[in-house]
Amino acid sequence: MKRLATAPAKPQANGVGEHQSLSGYIQARFDECSRSQKDVAQYIVDHLDEAAFQTAEELARRANTSSSTVVRFSQALGFEGFPELQAAAREEYRRVHSSREHNGSSDASALFSLDQNEFETALATDHLNVEETARKVSRPAVETLTEAIVTAEKVLVVGTDQMAFFASYLRHLLMLLDLRVDVVASPSQEALSRLGRIDESTLVIGLSAGRPHPLVVRALKLARHRKARTAAVTDATLSEVAKLAQIKLYYSSNSPAYVRSHTALLSLIQALAYGVYSQDSAQYDDRIKAFRLK
């Protein structure tokens, strides 16, 4: 297991130093992490509330790694173990939420009673996911991506496994506007041939959740090499696809369930398509009306 370089100051149980948050500390040292440690780092930075209150085993399951990796990652940062790292996460969580409450933007507006069941908990979490995504999304990034979609000669959406559905749905929404869109959802010969046709007139959009699939990374690297425009839609701000992309959109995927939530991703995709439509609604109206009459 790779050991991170020695920290300038040993992290404290109530926070990483006096002036640096745990999230900031992890981001500053992210490139020093091993591949498995990066999975843990990404999850903690983007799901601080879960990291603050879950066990090492639960955190490991959600980050697609082992509990021993979570413990070793904690020690590599300079903590004695996971409980000390978790204490720092809780301190940052309380500080962030205290600040939001002070500014009148608290997440505390409960949808259900305090004794909510599992079904209600999942719905309430998705409500917060959409709020968190709306809060963090960058308007300039959205406007840039919208313009890139409208002006591109062709759009290639890359998403595998669970992301394949969302890649196909984005293609469906954009093709309703008569835009030229293709999807790469698997390493099939046909899909690879689509990658081979990437050029400067192509916009490549990579979708990922957690650790990106190698095919998505490959597509964005090829796009950069061929000077095509690139965009990433991801739930991990430290994701490799985010580093490769010129345009980045983040969505929150917190979930009490055994799988990540993609409610916010679906909302983001639909809002993005509507933004494209709004660029020239008069041009698209006849086509949309024809579709609605089917």
Secondary structure, DSSP 8 states (H G I E B T S, - for coil): -------SS--BTTBBTTTB-HHHHHHHTGGGS-HHHHHHHHHHHH-HHHHHHS-HHHHHHHTTS-HHHHHHHHHHTT-SSHHHHHHHHHHHHHHHHHHHHHTT--S---SS-TT--HHHHHHHHHHHHHHHHHHH--HHHHHHHHHHHHH-SEEEEE--TTHHHHHHHHHHHHHTTT--EEEE-S--HHHHHHHHT--TTEEEEEEESSS--HHHHHHHHHHHHTT-EEEEEES-TT-HHHHH-SEEEE-----SSSS---HHHHHHHHHHHHHHHHHTHHHHHHHHHHHHT-
